[in-house]
Amino acid sequence: MSMAIMNMEGEGIADVREFFRKRLVGMGIGKPTEEDIARMQAASQRTSAQDDLMKAMAQEAEAKSVNERAKVLKTMAEVQKVDSETIKNLAGVDMESAKNAAAISQAANPQVQQITLPAQA
């Protein structure tokens, strides 16, 4: 169909013929003019610049993602540290409380000795 249009002549058909000529050149059927070659090179460079921009944006997004993940891991490590310190402190408080209670009890009633119950069989 494109070739048929290219072979037509008449008034007002020049724009249509140019459209189909460019279409045929794009498909690799027609011979490109110097203007066509320059236009294709410019389009290629523009696409290349867009590709470079997209790659840079993707790298930036990846870097931000890695940074945010590192922040999350750091926060999780800090939470674990606080948890372990809390457990250590609670264990120390319980042991200290038991020692203090035993010392107070001994000081208050020196005659009372600790009674141990025999183990039941």
C-alpha positions as CSV (number, residue, x, y, z in Angstrom):
1,M,0.0,0.0,0.0
2,S,2.9,2.4,0.9
3,M,4.5,1.7,-2.5
4,A,1.2,2.4,-4.3
5,I,0.9,5.7,-2.6
6,M,4.5,6.6,-3.4
7,N,3.8,6.0,-7.1
8,M,0.7,8.3,-7.1
9,E,0.9,11.8,-8.3
10,G,-1.5,14.7,-7.9
11,E,-2.1,17.9,-6.1
12,G,-2.0,17.8,-2.3
13,I,-0.5,14.3,-2.1
14,A,3.1,15.5,-1.4
15,D,2.6,15.3,2.4
16,V,1.1,11.9,2.2
17,R,3.9,10.7,-0.1
18,E,6.5,12.1,2.4
19,F,4.8,10.3,5.3
20,F,4.9,6.9,3.5
21,R,8.4,7.5,2.2
22,K,9.6,8.0,5.9
23,R,7.6,4.9,6.8
24,L,9.3,2.8,4.1
25,V,12.8,4.2,5.2
26,G,12.0,3.3,8.8
27,M,11.2,-0.3,7.7
28,G,14.4,-0.5,5.8
29,I,12.8,-0.6,2.3
30,G,13.5,2.9,1.0
31,K,16.8,4.7,0.7
32,P,17.3,7.3,3.4
33,T,18.2,10.9,2.5
34,E,20.9,12.8,4.4
35,E,18.1,14.6,6.3
36,D,16.7,11.2,7.3
37,I,20.1,10.0,8.5
38,A,20.6,13.2,10.5
39,R,17.1,12.9,12.0
40,M,17.7,9.2,13.0
41,Q,21.1,10.0,14.6
42,A,19.5,12.8,16.6
43,A,16.8,10.5,17.7
44,S,19.4,7.9,18.7
45,Q,21.3,10.5,20.7
46,R,18.1,11.7,22.4
47,T,17.2,8.1,23.2
48,S,20.7,7.5,24.5
49,A,20.5,10.6,26.8
50,Q,17.1,9.3,28.1
51,D,18.6,5.9,28.7
52,D,21.5,7.5,30.6
53,L,19.1,9.5,32.7
54,M,16.9,6.4,33.4
55,K,20.1,4.4,34.5
56,A,21.2,7.3,36.8
57,M,17.7,7.5,38.3
58,A,17.7,3.7,38.9
59,Q,21.1,3.8,40.5
60,E,20.0,6.6,42.8
61,A,16.8,4.7,43.8
62,E,18.9,1.6,44.5
63,A,21.4,3.6,46.6
64,K,18.5,5.1,48.6
65,S,17.0,1.6,49.1
66,V,20.3,0.2,50.3
67,N,20.7,3.2,52.7
68,E,17.2,2.8,54.1
69,R,17.8,-0.9,54.6
70,A,21.0,-0.2,56.5
71,K,19.1,2.2,58.7
72,V,16.5,-0.4,59.5
73,L,19.2,-3.0,60.3
74,K,20.9,-0.5,62.6
75,T,17.7,0.2,64.4
76,M,16.9,-3.5,64.8
77,A,20.4,-4.0,66.3
78,E,19.9,-1.1,68.7
79,V,16.6,-2.6,69.8
80,Q,18.2,-6.0,70.4
81,K,21.0,-4.3,72.4
82,V,18.4,-2.5,74.6
83,D,16.5,-5.7,75.1
84,S,19.6,-7.6,76.2
85,E,20.6,-4.8,78.5
86,T,17.1,-4.8,80.0
87,I,17.2,-8.5,80.6
88,K,20.6,-8.2,82.2
89,N,19.4,-5.4,84.4
90,L,16.3,-7.3,85.4
91,A,18.3,-10.4,86.2
92,G,20.7,-8.3,88.3
93,V,17.9,-6.6,90.1
94,D,16.3,-9.9,91.0
95,M,19.6,-11.4,92.3
96,E,20.3,-8.2,94.2
97,S,16.8,-8.1,95.6
98,A,17.2,-11.7,96.8
99,K,20.6,-11.0,98.4
100,N,19.2,-7.8,100.1
101,A,16.2,-9.6,101.4
102,A,18.3,-12.4,102.8
103,A,20.7,-9.9,104.5
104,I,17.8,-7.9,106.0
105,S,16.1,-11.1,107.2
106,Q,19.4,-12.3,108.9
107,A,20.0,-8.9,110.4
108,A,16.4,-8.7,111.8
109,N,16.3,-12.2,113.2
110,P,19.8,-13.6,113.9
111,Q,18.4,-16.5,115.9
112,V,16.4,-17.9,113.0
113,Q,18.3,-20.3,111.0
114,Q,17.5,-21.4,107.5
115,I,15.4,-24.5,107.5
116,T,15.8,-26.9,104.7
117,L,13.1,-29.3,104.0
118,P,14.0,-32.9,103.2
119,A,13.6,-33.9,99.6
120,Q,10.4,-35.9,99.0
121,A,10.8,-39.3,97.4
